[in-house]
Amino acid sequence: MPKLKTKSGAKKRFKLSATGKVIAPQANKRHGMIKRTKKQIRQQRGTTVMHEADARHVRKIFMPYG
């Protein structure tokens, strides 16, 4: 059986923590920031731990050896 390839888009967007959780950039930060509150903009800096239901999908399909 050949090795499975990791999707190159996933390599750039997601990282795995030491405990196996998927770390992803915060969503809803691309445009329309004038409508958002200052608190929202502050809280959406950096990265976040992905919800487990979505993370399972990323680990299984996009990062098979992650």
Order of alpha helices (4+ residues) and beta strands (2+ residues): alpha-beta-beta-alpha-beta-alpha
